[in-house]
């Protein structure tokens, strides 16, 4: 997968995934299992963002 974002979009995305809570994920999922899959994907996205220097506090 490849994605092209400008710096503002990347920082906004990093902020969003940092702020997502279990309640947010569970509210968007059809089951706990799907919420856990979403959480795993978010964690991978956060790692990729950190590796590119986007790790908001």
C-alpha positions as MATLAB code, in Angstrom:
seq = 'XXXXXXXXXXXXXXXXXXXXXXXXXXXXXXXXXXXXXXXXXXXXXXXXXXXXXXXXX';
ca = [
       0.000    0.000    0.000;
       1.226    3.469   -0.833;
      -0.205    6.780    0.285;
       0.744   10.355   -0.567;
      -0.112   12.981    2.068;
       1.196   16.476    2.599;
       2.692   17.413    5.971;
      -0.537   18.905    7.337;
      -2.553   15.837    6.354;
       0.044   13.518    7.856;
       0.130   15.362   11.173;
      -3.672   15.510   11.311;
      -3.856   11.764   10.660;
      -1.262   11.114   13.368;
      -3.328   13.212   15.800;
      -6.509   11.350   14.866;
      -5.097    7.875   15.408;
      -3.514    9.016   18.672;
      -6.886   10.223   19.950;
      -8.993    7.223   18.905;
     -10.267    5.330   21.910;
     -11.565    1.798   22.287;
     -15.069    3.296   22.523;
     -14.574    5.048   19.180;
     -13.396    1.849   17.527;
     -16.101   -0.281   19.106;
     -18.746    2.215   18.040;
     -17.651    1.863   14.411;
     -17.304   -1.924   14.482;
     -19.981   -4.581   14.119;
     -18.342   -6.761   16.784;
     -15.568   -6.833   19.357;
     -13.567   -8.975   16.941;
     -13.761   -6.338   14.218;
     -12.822   -3.626   16.735;
      -9.701   -5.608   17.672;
      -8.765   -5.888   13.977;
      -9.230   -2.119   13.632;
      -7.048   -1.558   16.705;
      -4.314   -3.728   15.212;
      -4.434   -1.798   11.930;
      -4.332    1.539   13.789;
      -1.270    0.379   15.738;
       0.489   -0.498   12.463;
      -0.423    2.917   11.059;
       0.902    4.636   14.199;
       4.181    2.720   13.872;
       4.539    3.740   10.220;
       3.845    7.369   11.145;
       6.431    7.226   13.966;
       9.016    5.808   11.572;
       8.423    8.835    9.329;
       8.817   11.243   12.243;
       5.146   11.845   13.045;
       4.607   10.948   16.685;
       2.479   13.644   18.310;
       2.508   13.816   22.094;
];
